[in-house]
Each structure stands twice: as structure tokens, then as C-alpha cells.
């Protein structure tokens, strides 16, 4: 298949694709679209930046075009769930580009924004609702919408949602959805829980896997710098100074660390901004907009942004801190080399992060080339010195009985 016209999409949709200068489907789109048009449930596995949004978005819009009809107040025809606010907005923007000039209504609901305004939006109903699970449940609890007419469910980046208590959310959401329905689940990785999720919520799905889980885009040049932690700030500035006009995305592990790092870069003359969980939705949207437009050239982020930024111009991704979850490395570096472009991803690895690096390389089945520094001795990085004398008993009960700690709530965080 060489172009979208061979996939059976509606002429009006093909015209929208041509206007958006989208002519050649990616491998995941080539495989998923014909199956989705037939109403088949899909389990799609593909790395970030391969076009998963259009893989489910195009057949969804096509089916809505083929069955026009007014949506009733507080109802939705299709529901798309995504883990972060940024990803929800990215998906909605892509779909709105393709539904321009039609009566198909796409709306979003996410945490961090006025719930009263979202309730007002939902009073008119929608054809496609893109939402984070936490805010959707809040709105369901307020009886602001009904899902009984939803005949399409898409779970995007479902593996990340698993880390946010998504299974608990889905158990609350799924019984309210209409039946029969088509369910499509898309992810960049395939943890064991994902198989269980697909068995529970998909009906005889077709599995599509265009790249092995944990594999990064071929056009990303990956390198690693072994540096002591105190020398990381200087090394980061050295990397960013090579091309101050290039868009660079820097990942830090914590919200406090990201903010501190951004302020330090600004103080040193870099045009930087930050996004993380302590920022309001408006602040995050403005920072991403400025980064997209190039008025900000360095964006410092936590993993909240690893799957929500689709900016083709990102030239460099820097892992200032290594992620504690190896899969997140794949999602981070996938922010560059988008849509067939080339990109660079480099990692600053301190001696105490050597174990995290080994986990990443094991997942990806590669050894990342070393650009500078020397790898620390693996045994020294991972093994603790032997205790002298007898081991002291811990006073804390090993089975948790008698502990005053509260059990963690299963309610998903509002994204």
C-alpha cells in the first residue's frame, strides 16, 4: 500500500488528509485501518512517533461520517482515553484537523481545568470525547454525561495508564459504555498486565505489532555520557550550547528537579521553560506552544510529557536523570525523530544510575554507544558493602501488620 486512497477511507477524509499534506500511511496505519474499518477489535503495539493516533483516528472519523446523526445532550458516540493532559490535547488537535468542515464534534476533558466549563461543554454532547480517566470519572460522578451511546472505545498509551491506576478506572468506566462496541488498545510496550487487559475488555482482537516492544525509532542516534552527578549541569550546558537554536527536550526525574534545572538554565542565558505536575494546565499549554513555535528552545520536563509531546522539530532529547522505569526511556527518546525525521538522544549517567542503565539496555537489547567518560564498575555500582557483625533486626513488621501507614488508594490520579 502506497497511499491512504487504497485503505477504503471516505473521499472527504482523503481530502482532509491531502490538505494536511499526509499522503503515505505508516506501517501501523496500513495494518490497523482496514481492520478497524471492518469493526474488528485491535491490540496495536508500535513505538512512539509511528502514527498511532491516525491509526485509530481515521477509521473512527470514517465510521462517524458513514453514520451521521445528531448526538443527544450529555452523550458521546466515541470515547478515547489517554494518560496525560498533553496527550489528550495532541490527539484532539490531530482529529480536529481532519474533521474541519464536518459536523463531527471533538471535545476534551482533563484535570487541571475548570470542571464547570467541561460540564457546560458536555451538555451539547459530542461525537468524540478525548479524556483522562480521572477527570472522566469525576464528571460521571456528577452525572455530567452518559456513556451508554458510546460504540467506540480507544485506549491510547495504555501501558502508561496502567502505572496510574488505570485498571481501577476502567472497571468503573467500562460497565457504562454502550454495547456492542468496538475497542482498540494501542501501546508502545507490552507488559504482562496488558495481555490481561486485552483479554478482559477486547473481543477476539487482532494483534498488530510493527516494532518489537522496547525498540526505539531507527533514526534516533543514541549516546551516553558517564559523568559524576555534580558535573551533570556543566555537561548539559555543553550539549545545549552546540546549537542554541535547536529544539532540545530535557528530562528530569522529579518536579522540583525539573524546575530547579530550568531556572538554572535561564540564569545562564538559555531560553528555557518547564512542564511538570506542579504547573497548571494553562502554564503547561503555554510552555508547549512556545516550544513548538521556537520562542522557547529548551523544554525541561518530567515523564508527564514523555508521551504527550508531538513536535516534529525536536532535534535533541537529553536524559538528565535516568528514568526509574526502563520503558519510559523509550518514550522519552521517542520525542525526537518524529514522522521519519532524524534525531539525537543522549543520556547523562552518574555512577549510582548504572543499574538503571543496564535495565534500559537489557529492555532494548542494545548497548548504547559511549560518547564520553568511563562506565563505572558494575559491581561497585550495584552491590552494597558487606555488613560487619550480625545483621540487626528491623523494628518495622515485615508483613505490614501493626503499621500506621495508610493503604494507597486505588483511585487514579487526575492527569
Order of alpha helices (4+ residues) and beta strands (2+ residues): alpha-alpha-beta-alpha-beta-alpha-beta-alpha-beta-alpha-beta-alpha-alpha-beta-alpha-beta-beta-alpha-beta-alpha-beta-alpha-beta-beta-alpha-beta-alpha-beta-alpha
